[in-house]
Amino acid sequence: MKLVGQYDSPYTRRVAISLHMLGFGFENIRLSVFGDAAKMQQINPLIRIPALTLDDGEVLIDSAAILDWLDETVGTERALMANSGAARRKILRIIAIATGAIDKAMGISYERYRRPPEKMHQPWINRLSEQLNGALSTLEAYPLTPWLMGDRLTQADITVAAMIGYLQLYLPDFLPIDRYSNLALLSCRCEAEPAFMASLPTPEDIGGNIDEARQAITRLQGRVAR
Ligand SMILES: N[C@@H](CCC(=O)N[C@@H](CS)C(=O)NCC(=O)O)C(=O)O
């Protein structure tokens, strides 16, 4: 099985963490949607990561579809999602807010790091920021007992922590610890888990200035300090 994508992508990282947690063996193919666009297009016409190539050659795209297949494969007892009822609705809501926040955060970082400065549109960045802040405040309000869904680490924790990790790497100014102490605690608990440690981005994933990339990874790992 091959997981295509770099681990600075929160969508790829949540799949990598889930694969580790569920005990799947896999190889990571670290293709970039920008640097390896032609190769990526052969794997996913949307030129997006992640993709999961199964041993029989079938290619799964979109992290939600991949996670759904993982859960189906391991069965309801070990699945990282709740199976039904209020617990399932709660977990789906948390994941919707976290993935929505990732999309808004990516919009902001594309504006900051990819768009020529003279073409930036501040009112659009303001709107994305308001949406991201609203999502973060909502996630901050969920009690941890000790995980988001009780005594078991689930896909809600994985996806929220992957979101926090992305912000730590690229937009740390959106996560002041005094405002988001619950999210910091959740991130700290998650990043201490072996499956998260095995899915850290490399400086090469992050690109740009290597020292800045290393600092960004240290910020992410810094959450491990208890
Ligand atoms: N809904 C998709 C979103 C995937 C996604 O946005 N991936 C980003 C990297 S984290 C990407 O490939 N962006 C490049 C693009 O869309 O042009 C999923 O869950 O897999």
The ligand as an SDF file (V2000), in Angstrom:
LIG
                    3D

 20 19  0  0  0  0  0  0  0  0999 V2000
  -10.9710   17.1440    0.4840 N   0  0  0  0  0  0  0  0  0  0  0  0
   -9.6000   16.7850    0.1840 C   0  0  0  0  0  0  0  0  0  0  0  0
   -8.7200   18.0120    0.3230 C   0  0  0  0  0  0  0  0  0  0  0  0
   -7.2940   17.7000   -0.0320 C   0  0  0  0  0  0  0  0  0  0  0  0
   -6.4550   18.9580   -0.1370 C   0  0  0  0  0  0  0  0  0  0  0  0
   -6.9400   20.1010   -0.0900 O   0  0  0  0  0  0  0  0  0  0  0  0
   -5.1710   18.7360   -0.2930 N   0  0  0  0  0  0  0  0  0  0  0  0
   -4.2670   19.8590   -0.4600 C   0  0  0  0  0  0  0  0  0  0  0  0
   -3.0080   19.6450    0.3390 C   0  0  0  0  0  0  0  0  0  0  0  0
   -3.3660   19.5810    2.0500 S   0  0  0  0  0  0  0  0  0  0  0  0
   -3.9180   19.9510   -1.9220 C   0  0  0  0  0  0  0  0  0  0  0  0
   -3.6070   18.9600   -2.5370 O   0  0  0  0  0  0  0  0  0  0  0  0
   -3.9900   21.1660   -2.4750 N   0  0  0  0  0  0  0  0  0  0  0  0
   -3.6270   21.4570   -3.8070 C   0  0  0  0  0  0  0  0  0  0  0  0
   -4.7650   21.9830   -4.6020 C   0  0  0  0  0  0  0  0  0  0  0  0
   -5.9420   21.7410   -4.2530 O   0  0  0  0  0  0  0  0  0  0  0  0
   -4.4760   22.6410   -5.6090 O   0  0  0  0  0  0  0  0  0  0  0  0
   -9.1400   15.6650    1.1200 C   0  0  0  0  0  0  0  0  0  0  0  0
   -9.6950   15.5590    2.2220 O   0  0  0  0  0  0  0  0  0  0  0  0
   -8.2650   14.8800    0.7410 O   0  0  0  0  0  0  0  0  0  0  0  0
  1  2  1  0
  2  3  1  0
  2 18  1  0
  3  4  1  0
  4  5  1  0
  5  6  2  0
  5  7  1  0
  7  8  1  0
  8  9  1  0
  8 11  1  0
  9 10  1  0
 11 12  2  0
 11 13  1  0
 13 14  1  0
 14 15  1  0
 15 16  2  0
 15 17  1  0
 18 19  2  0
 18 20  1  0
M  END
$$$$
